[in-house]
Amino acid sequence: MSRMPALYIPHGGGPSFFMTGERKQLFQQTEDFLRGIDQHLPAKPSAILIVTAHWEAPVPTVSSSAAPPMV
């Protein structure tokens, strides 16, 4: 089995991939990469780990769920 890559995927400013006009062009390369990301992976992932600094807690905290709610 091939080792899966670790990726840093920034989300840009707010709804970056849903913008139109000039603002959309700022994020077009990232959007194109994400749409074809499966072509860069050795296999379909069985799980995805997301680490975010947008969720504050007094101690390091882990949330897990098959269908995680919006925090």
C-alpha positions as CSV (number, residue, x, y, z in Angstrom):
1,M,0.0,0.0,0.0
2,S,1.3,3.5,-0.9
3,R,1.6,6.1,1.8
4,M,-0.9,8.9,1.4
5,P,0.4,12.4,1.1
6,A,-0.2,15.1,3.8
7,L,-1.7,18.2,2.2
8,Y,-2.0,21.8,3.4
9,I,-5.2,23.2,1.8
10,P,-6.0,26.8,2.7
11,H,-9.6,27.8,2.3
12,G,-8.8,31.4,1.4
13,G,-10.8,34.3,2.6
14,G,-14.3,33.3,3.4
15,P,-16.3,31.8,0.5
16,S,-13.3,32.0,-1.9
17,F,-14.5,29.3,-4.3
18,F,-18.0,30.7,-4.5
19,M,-17.0,34.2,-5.5
20,T,-17.4,35.6,-9.0
21,G,-15.5,38.1,-11.1
22,E,-12.0,39.3,-10.3
23,R,-12.1,37.8,-6.7
24,K,-12.8,34.4,-8.1
25,Q,-9.6,34.5,-10.2
26,L,-7.5,34.9,-7.1
27,F,-8.5,31.3,-6.1
28,Q,-9.0,29.7,-9.5
29,Q,-5.7,27.7,-9.4
30,T,-6.5,26.3,-5.9
31,E,-10.1,25.4,-7.1
32,D,-8.7,23.6,-10.2
33,F,-6.2,21.7,-8.1
34,L,-8.9,20.6,-5.6
35,R,-11.2,19.4,-8.3
36,G,-8.5,17.1,-9.7
37,I,-6.9,16.1,-6.4
38,D,-8.0,12.4,-6.8
39,Q,-5.5,12.2,-9.8
40,H,-2.6,13.0,-7.4
41,L,-3.5,10.3,-4.8
42,P,-2.2,6.7,-4.9
43,A,-5.6,5.4,-3.7
44,K,-9.0,6.5,-2.5
45,P,-8.6,7.6,1.2
46,S,-10.3,5.6,3.8
47,A,-10.4,8.6,6.2
48,I,-9.5,12.3,6.2
49,L,-8.0,14.2,9.1
50,I,-8.7,17.9,9.2
51,V,-6.8,20.2,11.6
52,T,-8.1,23.7,12.0
53,A,-7.2,26.7,14.1
54,H,-10.7,28.1,13.8
55,W,-12.1,26.1,16.7
56,E,-11.0,27.2,20.2
57,A,-11.0,25.0,23.3
58,P,-9.2,25.3,26.6
59,V,-7.2,22.1,25.9
60,P,-6.4,20.2,22.7
61,T,-9.7,18.6,21.7
62,V,-10.7,15.9,19.1
63,S,-14.1,15.8,17.5
64,S,-15.0,12.7,15.4
65,S,-18.1,11.6,13.7
66,A,-19.2,10.0,10.5
67,A,-21.2,13.1,9.8
68,P,-19.7,15.9,11.9
69,P,-22.0,18.9,12.8
70,M,-21.0,22.5,12.1
71,V,-19.0,23.8,15.0
